Amino acid sequence: MASLPLLILFLLLGLSFSPVISTNSEGNALHALRRRLSDPTNVLQSWDPTLVNPCTWFHVTCDSDNHVIRLDLGNSNISGTLGPEIGDLQYLQYLELYRNGLNGKLPTELGNLKNLVSMDLYENKFEGKIPKSFAKLESLRFLRMNNNKLTGLIPRELASLSKLKIFDVSNNDLCGTIPVDGPFATFSMESYENNRLSGPELQGLVPYDFGC
């Protein structure tokens, strides 16, 4: 019978520590991001991986359950690349990385951020193609990737993002035609200017990859 109180104690400890393990995985993802970045002005100085969770770090916002829901690093004078770990921030709603020196390809794992409402990546040096995985971001309302070095097509799959209100890919090196389905029917041509795009898609008349 003496083992029963110990069993109850272990169960209580397990219940009390389980949120910490979950939150800490998000801290690990952010710390992995920090290791990829150059931070000459020490805006990430408070990102201490030895803390229980990242909710006390500057530029990080958590909800009442200590899940990271917002990352505000816009105009922070950071450079470097994004890695697949960023896809582990499964509760993230706002990803603000605009006006920095970030480069390299956009990780396909960004498409795992199913709660994302806003993703601002504009005025960086990102290159390569826009990941088709972005089509999984069903809550996304704002997607701004203008003033980068992105190439290739605008993925047709993005037309399924019914909540998308703002889309800007101007000042890149994109080619092909512009989708016309779904939310793309409402975006102005300014969203696409200064690329190698061939204008709106004429379904059945002009190949989607025309001009690439």
Steps between C-alpha positions, in 0.01 A plus 500: 500500500794731551550515123157658437592849627816485289295409194266794560801729544653389170169551320470851640857580404437371149194721464682805629805458277333405172428861391863591567621229265263622229599863541868419523489345154402842371789653693731248335370602159562868572846428638580308181389808305726720710800281421440562130487877534755776519388754762747793513275719715412225751123512456495129587708535815210396724451169314634276778445130422546403866167662597192281534331658198561790260206710617723750683725555196482836326318499163310181594132499602325201659139416574362405842622142450859615441492419130684736266244683285702796374858563387581868443844543346418753230764767434740339749826511300532121501629283215532130429265226390181330615515128577242222515472543877277803454226260396489372860334822620162342443299764690661798328254758363728790402843466340654845455849487343483797264783745420798288596785330316354150500596287202484148360194299408167513681461170691212282388437441872347848521195325360464315832400820682129427466393781736694770318299816427778731380841432345708807418827413327538808284822696442745217560718295263302178482552304179368192328139400448190578705424169674182326390460399864374852571167373365454317834484832690121510504479778761737734312371851433816698428793375291762757405819384328577805288854633445687171513670283236231238455485313168272256322122489486234623737365162616148440374433315824486833686162567336350271765580752778148636530580733793794672329439877483844646430754342263811686382786350300608816319868565430619141466597293195184290464383377161201333339142620522301635794232270649145629465309258722396542864640806678722585201195644328512794744871593518617810313772485235726697736537177697697353208692792347871484417516127428512305173133403525296481181175635637185320619460138401284444194381149576526274199669768290834579667712237681531563872879504473501736202811719509699279740 
